[in-house]
Amino acid sequence: MSAAPSSAALPQLLAAEMAEVDAVIRRRLASEVALINQISHYIVSAGGKRIRPQLVILFARALGFEGPQRHELAAVVEFIHTATLLHDDVVDESQLRRGRDTANAVFGNAASVLVGDFLYSRAFQMMVSIDRMRVLDVLAEATNIIAEGEVLQLMNMHDPDTDIEAYLRVIRYKTAKLFEASARLGAVLANAPATVEQASADYGRHLGTAFQLIDDLLDYEGSTDALGKNVGDDLREGKPTMPLLIAMERASTDERQLIRHAIEHGEQERLDEIIAIVRRTGALEATREAARAEAGIARQCLEHLPASPYREALLEFCVRSVDRSA
């Protein structure tokens, strides 16, 4: 095992790690079908935060694993994430992601769905190549729960009577599960003890929950340029997210009816009024506090890891997941 890098050297080392992951992604994306190559490269080259693959790398390295499988599995979780984005954008009829037209807006819904299927199946080919049943178990469960989360969200669409617990369940299934699996995979690769593996997974779940809470907050606080997507998209899609649910609890009767009507009909005509209500009722700060609480639990989970710059990077994720504007 090589010596752990200093905190100062970690950014360069992580950049090198992610360059390896990107090389795996490019290699594994290759298909004899031109349209698959075109759409795959379109969506993957759009960038993104790459948090999930970084979790695989950071937990693996924090727990002493240095084998090349870490890059392969980091690419796998990015493929799964990208497939969910392709499918999400079709379901939500989204037009903008990461600051440019969505794949479905450019190539059409059918092609986007089918290329999402290709990415899922390619991810499973790569899992099999790792030749570890535990890896397959973790990712098979994760993809199944993510699909359940998509259906749960669909059931909640345009329903202003959705409660906070039902909303959080969607987050845990749809978003946090892949964060959880990514962190767990690093521990699995390192053959970490069961308690450490579970703590790693718990970190991922709570970090992912915090991350999505802030995403939902930014839909009413951010700008289109900063977010890379259209402000108010959640309302247009009829998604009853925490800022709206809290605002309805605290708003006047007339304001509550305005928000309910907007959720039921996906109307954005009075978006400015709704944003003003969300802000005035303190719903944004309440949502941010909920995210901070989740990030705080994630921090505690890292006590199970040995001290290292890799653990410090994971601690930093807890801060960055909450204090961000995009």
C-alpha positions as a Markdown table, in Angstrom:
| # | Residue | x | y | z |
|---|---|---|---|---|
| 1 | Met | 0.0 | 0.0 | 0.0 |
| 2 | Ser | 1.4 | 3.4 | -0.9 |
| 3 | Ala | 1.5 | 6.2 | 1.6 |
| 4 | Ala | -1.6 | 8.5 | 1.8 |
| 5 | Pro | -1.2 | 11.8 | 0.0 |
| 6 | Ser | -1.0 | 15.0 | 1.9 |
| 7 | Ser | -4.2 | 17.2 | 2.0 |
| 8 | Ala | -2.4 | 19.6 | -0.4 |
| 9 | Ala | -1.7 | 16.9 | -2.9 |
| 10 | Leu | -5.2 | 15.4 | -2.8 |
| 11 | Pro | -6.8 | 17.6 | -5.5 |
| 12 | Gln | -4.1 | 16.6 | -8.0 |
| 13 | Leu | -4.4 | 13.0 | -7.1 |
| 14 | Leu | -8.2 | 13.1 | -7.3 |
| 15 | Ala | -7.9 | 14.8 | -10.7 |
| 16 | Ala | -5.7 | 11.9 | -11.8 |
| 17 | Glu | -8.2 | 9.3 | -10.4 |
| 18 | Met | -11.1 | 10.9 | -12.3 |
| 19 | Ala | -9.1 | 11.1 | -15.5 |
| 20 | Glu | -8.7 | 7.3 | -15.2 |
| 21 | Val | -12.5 | 7.0 | -14.6 |
| 22 | Asp | -13.2 | 9.2 | -17.6 |
| 23 | Ala | -10.9 | 7.0 | -19.7 |
| 24 | Val | -12.9 | 3.9 | -18.6 |
| 25 | Ile | -16.1 | 5.8 | -19.5 |
| 26 | Arg | -15.0 | 6.6 | -23.0 |
| 27 | Arg | -13.7 | 3.1 | -23.6 |
| 28 | Arg | -16.9 | 1.4 | -22.3 |
| 29 | Leu | -19.3 | 3.8 | -24.1 |
| 30 | Ala | -18.1 | 2.5 | -27.5 |
| 31 | Ser | -20.8 | 0.9 | -29.6 |
| 32 | Glu | -21.1 | -0.2 | -33.2 |
| 33 | Val | -24.4 | 1.8 | -33.3 |
| 34 | Ala | -23.6 | 5.4 | -34.3 |
| 35 | Leu | -26.6 | 6.9 | -32.6 |
| 36 | Ile | -25.8 | 5.2 | -29.3 |
| 37 | Asn | -22.3 | 6.7 | -29.5 |
| 38 | Gln | -23.6 | 10.1 | -30.4 |
| 39 | Ile | -26.2 | 10.4 | -27.5 |
| 40 | Ser | -24.0 | 8.7 | -24.9 |
| 41 | His | -21.2 | 11.1 | -25.6 |
| 42 | Tyr | -23.6 | 14.0 | -25.7 |
| 43 | Ile | -24.9 | 13.4 | -22.2 |
| 44 | Val | -21.6 | 12.2 | -20.5 |
| 45 | Ser | -19.6 | 15.0 | -22.0 |
| 46 | Ala | -21.9 | 17.5 | -20.5 |
| 47 | Gly | -19.9 | 17.1 | -17.3 |
| 48 | Gly | -21.7 | 17.2 | -14.0 |
| 49 | Lys | -20.3 | 17.0 | -10.5 |
| 50 | Arg | -19.3 | 13.3 | -10.7 |
| 51 | Ile | -20.0 | 13.0 | -7.0 |
| 52 | Arg | -21.0 | 9.3 | -7.1 |
| 53 | Pro | -17.9 | 8.0 | -8.9 |
| 54 | Gln | -15.8 | 10.2 | -6.5 |
| 55 | Leu | -17.4 | 8.4 | -3.6 |
| 56 | Val | -16.4 | 5.0 | -4.9 |
| 57 | Ile | -12.8 | 6.3 | -5.3 |
| 58 | Leu | -12.6 | 8.1 | -2.0 |
| 59 | Phe | -14.0 | 5.3 | 0.1 |
| 60 | Ala | -11.9 | 2.7 | -1.6 |
| 61 | Arg | -8.7 | 4.7 | -1.1 |
| 62 | Ala | -9.6 | 5.8 | 2.5 |
| 63 | Leu | -9.9 | 2.1 | 3.3 |
| 64 | Gly | -6.7 | 1.1 | 1.6 |
| 65 | Phe | -7.9 | -0.3 | -1.8 |
| 66 | Glu | -5.8 | 0.6 | -4.8 |
| 67 | Gly | -6.8 | -1.9 | -7.5 |
| 68 | Pro | -8.1 | -0.8 | -10.9 |
| 69 | Gln | -11.6 | -2.1 | -10.1 |
| 70 | Arg | -12.2 | 1.2 | -8.3 |
| 71 | His | -12.1 | 3.0 | -11.7 |
| 72 | Glu | -14.4 | 0.4 | -13.3 |
| 73 | Leu | -17.0 | 0.7 | -10.6 |
| 74 | Ala | -16.8 | 4.5 | -10.5 |
| 75 | Ala | -17.7 | 4.4 | -14.2 |
| 76 | Val | -20.5 | 1.9 | -13.5 |
| 77 | Val | -22.2 | 4.2 | -11.1 |
| 78 | Glu | -21.8 | 7.1 | -13.5 |
| 79 | Phe | -23.5 | 5.1 | -16.2 |
| 80 | Ile | -26.4 | 4.2 | -13.9 |
| 81 | His | -26.7 | 7.8 | -12.9 |
| 82 | Thr | -26.6 | 8.9 | -16.6 |
| 83 | Ala | -29.3 | 6.4 | -17.5 |
| 84 | Thr | -31.6 | 7.7 | -14.8 |
| 85 | Leu | -31.1 | 11.2 | -16.1 |
| 86 | Leu | -32.0 | 10.2 | -19.7 |
| 87 | His | -35.1 | 8.5 | -18.5 |
| 88 | Asp | -36.0 | 11.3 | -16.0 |
| 89 | Asp | -35.8 | 14.0 | -18.7 |
| 90 | Val | -38.2 | 12.1 | -20.9 |
| 91 | Val | -40.7 | 11.5 | -18.0 |
| 92 | Asp | -40.4 | 15.1 | -16.9 |
| 93 | Glu | -40.4 | 16.5 | -20.4 |
| 94 | Ser | -37.3 | 18.6 | -19.4 |
| 95 | Gln | -35.7 | 20.8 | -22.0 |
| 96 | Leu | -32.5 | 21.9 | -20.2 |
| 97 | Arg | -29.9 | 20.1 | -18.1 |
| 98 | Arg | -26.4 | 21.2 | -17.1 |
| 99 | Gly | -26.8 | 24.4 | -19.1 |
| 100 | Arg | -27.7 | 22.9 | -22.5 |
| 101 | Asp | -30.6 | 21.1 | -24.3 |
| 102 | Thr | -31.5 | 17.7 | -22.9 |
| 103 | Ala | -30.8 | 14.6 | -25.0 |
| 104 | Asn | -34.5 | 14.1 | -25.5 |
| 105 | Ala | -34.9 | 17.7 | -26.7 |
| 106 | Val | -32.2 | 17.1 | -29.3 |
| 107 | Phe | -32.6 | 13.4 | -30.3 |
| 108 | Gly | -36.2 | 12.7 | -29.3 |
| 109 | Asn | -37.8 | 10.7 | -26.5 |
| 110 | Ala | -37.5 | 7.2 | -28.0 |
| 111 | Ala | -33.8 | 7.4 | -28.7 |
| 112 | Ser | -33.1 | 8.8 | -25.2 |
| 113 | Val | -35.0 | 6.0 | -23.5 |
| 114 | Leu | -33.3 | 3.3 | -25.5 |
| 115 | Val | -29.8 | 4.7 | -25.0 |
| 116 | Gly | -30.6 | 4.9 | -21.3 |
| 117 | Asp | -31.4 | 1.2 | -21.5 |
| 118 | Phe | -28.0 | 0.7 | -23.3 |
| 119 | Leu | -26.2 | 2.4 | -20.4 |
| 120 | Tyr | -27.9 | 0.3 | -17.8 |
| 121 | Ser | -27.1 | -2.9 | -19.7 |
| 122 | Arg | -23.5 | -1.8 | -20.3 |
| 123 | Ala | -23.2 | -1.1 | -16.5 |
| 124 | Phe | -24.3 | -4.6 | -15.7 |
| 125 | Gln | -21.7 | -6.1 | -18.2 |
| 126 | Met | -19.1 | -4.1 | -16.3 |
| 127 | Met | -20.3 | -5.3 | -12.9 |
| 128 | Val | -20.0 | -8.9 | -14.0 |
| 129 | Ser | -16.4 | -8.3 | -15.2 |
| 130 | Ile | -15.5 | -7.4 | -11.6 |
| 131 | Asp | -16.4 | -11.0 | -10.7 |
| 132 | Arg | -17.6 | -10.3 | -7.2 |
| 133 | Met | -21.1 | -11.3 | -6.2 |
| 134 | Arg | -21.3 | -8.7 | -3.5 |
| 135 | Val | -20.8 | -6.0 | -6.1 |
| 136 | Leu | -23.6 | -7.4 | -8.2 |
| 137 | Asp | -25.8 | -7.6 | -5.1 |
| 138 | Val | -25.3 | -4.0 | -4.1 |
| 139 | Leu | -25.9 | -2.6 | -7.6 |
| 140 | Ala | -28.8 | -4.8 | -8.5 |
| 141 | Glu | -30.6 | -3.8 | -5.3 |
| 142 | Ala | -29.7 | -0.1 | -5.9 |
| 143 | Thr | -31.0 | -0.1 | -9.5 |
| 144 | Asn | -34.2 | -1.8 | -8.4 |
| 145 | Ile | -34.9 | 0.7 | -5.6 |
| 146 | Ile | -34.1 | 3.6 | -7.9 |
| 147 | Ala | -36.8 | 2.4 | -10.3 |
| 148 | Glu | -39.2 | 2.1 | -7.4 |
| 149 | Gly | -38.3 | 5.7 | -6.5 |
| 150 | Glu | -39.1 | 6.9 | -10.0 |
| 151 | Val | -42.6 | 5.2 | -9.8 |
| 152 | Leu | -43.2 | 6.7 | -6.3 |
| 153 | Gln | -42.3 | 10.1 | -7.6 |
| 154 | Leu | -44.7 | 9.6 | -10.5 |
| 155 | Met | -47.5 | 8.7 | -8.0 |
| 156 | Asn | -46.8 | 11.9 | -6.1 |
| 157 | Met | -46.9 | 14.2 | -9.1 |
| 158 | His | -49.6 | 16.9 | -9.0 |
| 159 | Asp | -50.6 | 15.7 | -5.5 |
| 160 | Pro | -50.4 | 18.7 | -3.1 |
| 161 | Asp | -51.5 | 16.3 | -0.2 |
| 162 | Thr | -48.2 | 14.5 | -0.4 |
| 163 | Asp | -46.6 | 14.6 | 3.1 |
| 164 | Ile | -43.0 | 15.2 | 4.1 |
| 165 | Glu | -42.4 | 11.5 | 4.8 |
| 166 | Ala | -43.6 | 10.4 | 1.4 |
| 167 | Tyr | -41.5 | 13.1 | -0.2 |
| 168 | Leu | -38.4 | 12.0 | 1.8 |
| 169 | Arg | -39.1 | 8.4 | 0.8 |
| 170 | Val | -38.8 | 9.4 | -2.9 |
| 171 | Ile | -35.5 | 11.1 | -2.2 |
| 172 | Arg | -34.1 | 8.1 | -0.3 |
| 173 | Tyr | -35.1 | 5.7 | -3.1 |
| 174 | Lys | -34.5 | 7.9 | -6.2 |
| 175 | Thr | -31.4 | 9.9 | -5.3 |
| 176 | Ala | -29.8 | 8.8 | -2.1 |
| 177 | Lys | -29.7 | 5.1 | -2.9 |
| 178 | Leu | -27.1 | 5.5 | -5.6 |
| 179 | Phe | -25.0 | 7.7 | -3.3 |
| 180 | Glu | -25.3 | 4.9 | -0.7 |
| 181 | Ala | -24.3 | 2.2 | -3.1 |
| 182 | Ser | -21.4 | 4.2 | -4.4 |
| 183 | Ala | -20.0 | 4.7 | -0.9 |
| 184 | Arg | -20.7 | 1.1 | 0.0 |
| 185 | Leu | -18.9 | -0.2 | -3.1 |
| 186 | Gly | -15.6 | 1.5 | -2.0 |
| 187 | Ala | -15.8 | -0.4 | 1.3 |
| 188 | Val | -16.8 | -3.6 | -0.5 |
| 189 | Leu | -13.7 | -3.4 | -2.7 |
| 190 | Ala | -11.5 | -2.8 | 0.4 |
| 191 | Asn | -13.1 | -5.9 | 2.2 |
| 192 | Ala | -13.9 | -3.6 | 5.1 |
| 193 | Pro | -15.6 | -5.0 | 8.2 |
| 194 | Ala | -19.4 | -5.0 | 8.2 |
| 195 | Thr | -19.6 | -2.1 | 10.6 |
| 196 | Val | -17.4 | 0.0 | 8.4 |
| 197 | Glu | -19.3 | -1.0 | 5.2 |
| 198 | Gln | -22.6 | 0.0 | 6.8 |
| 199 | Ala | -21.2 | 3.3 | 8.1 |
| 200 | Ser | -19.9 | 4.0 | 4.6 |
| 201 | Ala | -23.4 | 3.3 | 3.1 |
| 202 | Asp | -25.1 | 5.4 | 5.8 |
| 203 | Tyr | -22.8 | 8.3 | 4.9 |
| 204 | Gly | -23.8 | 8.0 | 1.3 |
| 205 | Arg | -27.5 | 7.8 | 2.0 |
| 206 | His | -27.4 | 10.9 | 4.3 |
| 207 | Leu | -25.2 | 12.9 | 1.9 |
| 208 | Gly | -27.4 | 12.0 | -1.0 |
| 209 | Thr | -30.5 | 13.1 | 0.9 |
| 210 | Ala | -28.8 | 16.5 | 1.8 |
| 211 | Phe | -27.8 | 16.9 | -1.8 |
| 212 | Gln | -31.3 | 16.4 | -3.2 |
| 213 | Leu | -32.9 | 18.7 | -0.5 |
| 214 | Ile | -30.6 | 21.5 | -1.7 |
| 215 | Asp | -31.4 | 20.7 | -5.4 |
| 216 | Asp | -35.1 | 21.1 | -4.5 |
| 217 | Leu | -34.4 | 24.3 | -2.6 |
| 218 | Leu | -32.4 | 25.8 | -5.5 |
| 219 | Asp | -35.4 | 25.4 | -7.8 |
| 220 | Tyr | -36.9 | 28.3 | -5.9 |
| 221 | Glu | -33.7 | 30.2 | -4.9 |
| 222 | Gly | -31.3 | 29.8 | -7.8 |
| 223 | Ser | -31.0 | 31.2 | -11.3 |
| 224 | Thr | -31.3 | 29.3 | -14.6 |
| 225 | Asp | -27.7 | 30.2 | -15.5 |
| 226 | Ala | -26.3 | 29.0 | -12.2 |
| 227 | Leu | -28.4 | 25.8 | -12.1 |
| 228 | Gly | -28.0 | 24.8 | -15.7 |
| 229 | Lys | -31.8 | 24.0 | -15.8 |
| 230 | Asn | -34.9 | 26.1 | -15.8 |
| 231 | Val | -35.9 | 27.6 | -12.5 |
| 232 | Gly | -39.4 | 26.5 | -11.5 |
| 233 | Asp | -39.1 | 23.1 | -13.4 |
| 234 | Asp | -40.2 | 21.2 | -10.3 |
| 235 | Leu | -43.4 | 23.3 | -10.2 |
| 236 | Arg | -44.1 | 22.9 | -13.9 |
| 237 | Glu | -43.7 | 19.1 | -13.4 |
| 238 | Gly | -46.1 | 19.2 | -10.4 |
| 239 | Lys | -43.5 | 18.0 | -7.9 |
| 240 | Pro | -44.5 | 18.7 | -4.3 |
| 241 | Thr | -41.0 | 19.2 | -2.9 |
| 242 | Met | -40.1 | 20.3 | 0.6 |
| 243 | Pro | -40.0 | 24.1 | 0.0 |
| 244 | Leu | -43.6 | 23.9 | -1.3 |
| 245 | Leu | -44.8 | 21.5 | 1.4 |
| 246 | Ile | -43.4 | 23.7 | 4.2 |
| 247 | Ala | -44.7 | 26.9 | 2.6 |
| 248 | Met | -48.2 | 25.4 | 2.4 |
| 249 | Glu | -48.0 | 24.6 | 6.1 |
| 250 | Arg | -47.1 | 28.1 | 7.0 |
| 251 | Ala | -48.9 | 30.2 | 4.4 |
| 252 | Ser | -52.3 | 31.9 | 4.6 |
| 253 | Thr | -55.4 | 30.1 | 3.2 |
| 254 | Asp | -55.3 | 32.0 | -0.1 |
| 255 | Glu | -51.6 | 31.4 | -0.5 |
| 256 | Arg | -52.0 | 27.7 | 0.3 |
| 257 | Gln | -54.7 | 27.5 | -2.4 |
| 258 | Leu | -52.5 | 29.2 | -4.9 |
| 259 | Ile | -49.7 | 26.7 | -4.3 |
| 260 | Arg | -52.1 | 23.7 | -4.3 |
| 261 | His | -53.5 | 24.8 | -7.6 |
| 262 | Ala | -50.0 | 25.3 | -9.1 |
| 263 | Ile | -49.0 | 21.8 | -8.0 |
| 264 | Glu | -52.2 | 20.2 | -9.3 |
| 265 | His | -52.0 | 21.8 | -12.7 |
| 266 | Gly | -48.2 | 22.3 | -13.1 |
| 267 | Glu | -48.8 | 26.0 | -13.7 |
| 268 | Gln | -45.9 | 28.5 | -13.7 |
| 269 | Glu | -47.8 | 31.7 | -14.6 |
| 270 | Arg | -47.6 | 32.9 | -10.9 |
| 271 | Leu | -44.2 | 31.4 | -10.2 |
| 272 | Asp | -42.9 | 34.8 | -8.9 |
| 273 | Glu | -45.7 | 35.0 | -6.4 |
| 274 | Ile | -45.1 | 31.4 | -5.3 |
| 275 | Ile | -41.3 | 32.0 | -4.9 |
| 276 | Ala | -42.1 | 35.0 | -2.8 |
| 277 | Ile | -44.4 | 32.9 | -0.5 |
| 278 | Val | -41.8 | 30.2 | -0.2 |
| 279 | Arg | -39.2 | 32.8 | 0.8 |
| 280 | Arg | -41.4 | 34.7 | 3.2 |
| 281 | Thr | -42.6 | 31.6 | 5.1 |
| 282 | Gly | -39.0 | 30.6 | 5.7 |
| 283 | Ala | -39.5 | 27.4 | 3.8 |
| 284 | Leu | -36.1 | 27.7 | 2.0 |
| 285 | Glu | -34.2 | 28.0 | 5.3 |
| 286 | Ala | -36.1 | 25.2 | 6.8 |
| 287 | Thr | -35.2 | 23.0 | 3.9 |
| 288 | Arg | -31.6 | 24.0 | 4.2 |
| 289 | Glu | -31.6 | 23.2 | 7.9 |
| 290 | Ala | -33.0 | 19.7 | 7.1 |
| 291 | Ala | -30.1 | 19.3 | 4.6 |
| 292 | Arg | -27.6 | 20.4 | 7.2 |
| 293 | Ala | -29.0 | 17.9 | 9.6 |
| 294 | Glu | -28.6 | 15.1 | 7.0 |
| 295 | Ala | -25.0 | 16.3 | 6.3 |
| 296 | Gly | -24.3 | 16.3 | 10.0 |
| 297 | Ile | -25.3 | 12.6 | 10.3 |
| 298 | Ala | -23.1 | 11.8 | 7.3 |
| 299 | Arg | -20.1 | 13.5 | 9.0 |
| 300 | Gln | -20.6 | 11.3 | 12.1 |
| 301 | Cys | -20.5 | 8.2 | 9.9 |
| 302 | Leu | -17.0 | 9.0 | 8.9 |
| 303 | Glu | -15.8 | 8.4 | 12.5 |
| 304 | His | -15.5 | 4.7 | 11.4 |
| 305 | Leu | -12.8 | 5.6 | 8.8 |
| 306 | Pro | -9.2 | 6.0 | 9.7 |
| 307 | Ala | -7.8 | 9.6 | 9.5 |
| 308 | Ser | -6.5 | 10.4 | 6.0 |
| 309 | Pro | -6.8 | 13.2 | 3.4 |
| 310 | Tyr | -9.4 | 10.9 | 1.7 |
| 311 | Arg | -11.6 | 11.1 | 4.8 |
| 312 | Glu | -11.0 | 14.9 | 4.9 |
| 313 | Ala | -12.3 | 15.1 | 1.3 |
| 314 | Leu | -15.4 | 13.2 | 2.3 |
| 315 | Leu | -15.9 | 15.6 | 5.2 |
| 316 | Glu | -15.6 | 18.5 | 2.8 |
| 317 | Phe | -18.4 | 16.9 | 0.7 |
| 318 | Cys | -20.7 | 17.3 | 3.7 |
| 319 | Val | -20.1 | 21.1 | 3.6 |
| 320 | Arg | -20.2 | 21.5 | -0.1 |
| 321 | Ser | -23.4 | 19.5 | -0.5 |
| 322 | Val | -25.3 | 22.1 | 1.6 |
| 323 | Asp | -23.5 | 25.4 | 0.9 |
| 324 | Arg | -23.8 | 25.5 | -2.8 |
| 325 | Ser | -25.7 | 27.6 | -5.4 |
| 326 | Ala | -25.8 | 25.0 | -8.3 |
